[in-house]
């Protein structure tokens, strides 16, 4: 375990220089800000869920499974944010990743509320996470608004 990066999401590293580094890249910049915020949220989740109370038998299993689903969705969202800038910034790839990120963030926010109600997560800590997800949502909307539709078509007809 890396004590300097407790949530274990990798740091953002820019790819190789392409000779056009001088150009403004609003989508990339918005994506980096989004990833940074999600990295913070994931760290908070690791802290909050590391303290999920151990309960008896079936309830303990449910609590552990809920924790695993929340962390799994958090890590998946981090990967989707980073990978959205792969593939030459294809609109369809970005939109697909954005839909998954949104779904995961919404699930996490709701699941944290459930854990607060059950007493498995400290209310103050849980509410801070939920508020940070609201901040993330605003960054997310700014990021999505930078997407430019390209010439590729979505064979499934979803992102047209």
N, C-alpha and C positions, 0 to 999 in steps of 0.2 A: 504494500500500500504506500502510495506517495503522500507524505504528510503535507506537502505544499499544494496538493491538488486532491482534496479529500473526496470529491465526487467522481474522480477518475475519467471525466470527459477530457479529451486531448485539447491542448491549447490550439488556437487558430494559427495556422502557418500558411502564408501566402505561397502560391505555386511559383514555378519558374518565371523569370522575367520574359516578357514577350515583345519587348520593344515599344509597347504602347502603354507603359506604366504611367505616362504623363497624362493620359486621358482620364476624365472624370468617370467614375464607375459607381453610379448611384445604387444599383442593385447590390453590387458586392459590398459597398459600404454599409448599406442597410442590413444586409445579411450578417456582416460581422457584428454589428450592434445587437442584432437579434440573438446571435449565438452567445455573445457575452452575457446577455440577460438570462438566457436559458441555462447557461453554465452556473450562474448564481442561484437560480431556482433549484437546479439539480442538487447543488450543495446543501441548500436548505432542506430539501426533501430527504437527503441522506441523513442529516442531523435529526430531523423530526421522526423519521421512520426507524432510525436506529434505536429509538426509545419506545417503540411500540410495546405495550405491556404484554407479558406472557400470560396467557389465560389457559384454562383447562381444556383439554382434548379437542373437540370439534371447533370450539370458538378459537382456540389457538391456531388450528390449521387455517381457518378462514382468515384470521388476522395476518398470518404469514403469507397466504396466497394474495391477499389484497396488497400487502406491502410489495411483494414481488411484481405484481401487475403494474403498480404505480411506478416503481423504479424501472421496470422494463419499458414502459411507455415513455418515461423521461429520457432514457438513453436512446431509444429509437428516435424521438423527436430531435435530439442533438445530432444524431447521425443524418437525419433527413435535412436539417438546416445546412449542415456542411456539404452534403452531396448535391444540394440544389444548385450549386455553382459549378458542378462538373458538367460534362457534356456540352461545352460551349454555351451554357446558359439557355438550354432549350426551354421554351415556354411550357410545353407539355410536362416535362420533367419537373420544372419549378411548381407548376400547378398541382401535380400529383403529390409532390412532397408537402406543399402547403396544406392540402386537404388532410393528410395524415398528421401533420404537426398540429393543426387546429383540433382534430378529433382527440389526439392525445392530451393536449393542454386542457380541453374541456373535461375529459374523463378525470384527469388528475385533480382539477379544481373541485369537482363533485365528490370524488373519492375521499379527498382530504376532509371535506365537510362531514362525510359519513364517519370518518375516524374521530373527528372532533366530537360528534354527537355520541358516539359509542364510548368516549373517554379514552381512546387509544392514542390520541395525539393531543398535546397541550393546546388549549383553545387559542391562546395568544400566538403561539408559534404557527399553528395552522392558518390563522387569519392573516398573518404576515405573508405566508406563502400564497394564499388566495389573492391578496392584494398585488403581490409581485406578478402573478399570472395576468392580472388586469393590466399592469404596466407592459408586460410582454405582449398582450393582445394589441395594444396601441402601436408598438414597434412592428408587430406582425402586419398590421394594416398598412403601415407606411412601406414596408418591404414589398408586399404584394402589389401595391400601387406603382412600383417601379418596373414591374414585369412588362416586357414588350412582346406582343404576339409575333410569331415568326411564320415562315412558310410551311412548316411541318404541320401535318394534320393528325388529329387524334383518331385512330382507327376505331375507338370505342364511342366516339361522338360526345364525350363528356366535356372536354375542355376546348370548345370551339369558339 
